[in-house]
Amino acid sequence: MKNLNTKLEQYAKQCDEVFLSDQLKVLLDEANENVEQIEPKDLYIVAKDIILLDVREPEEFASGYINAHTVLTIPRGKLEFMAIEKIAKQFGQDAQIVTYCLKGPRGALAALQLKKMGFTDVKNLQGGIIGWLNKGNTIHSYLGEISLA
């Protein structure tokens, strides 16, 4: 009987993981359908006064970031609480914002949430910082400029 309970618990856990994976896919699909994805090559064509919003965790940001005139860092988990203070009050809700993360999904989810909060000009960097580096671009850190080449 104990073995059966263990197997049932394991099966329930697997079902929960599948459900969460399916739900995450739904959220990501919604974000990708409702948020314009900008390719790395087009990032600086958009506008000189864009706000690059890094939604990675602080230790990820410290490893390197994409340089721009205005770079903000708000971890994805704190976005809803900090967006008004750090973005809207300083730049307005019509500011041109490009979100990014490591590979793209957190950036897309963040951009969707900003749109839901009333920000009107939000895009996501397709492929995140990895996509940026893979196109031959550099990032900046306390060590200086970094590239994959």
Buried (B, 14 or more C-beta within 10 A) or exposed (E): EEEEEEEEEEEEEEEEEEEEEEEEEEEBEEBBEEBEBBEBEEBBEEEEEBBBBBBBBEEBBEBBBBEBEBBBBBBBEEBBEEBBEBBBEEBEBEBBBBBBBBEBBBBBBBBBBBBEBEBEBBBBBBBBBBBBBEEEBBBBEEEEEEEEE
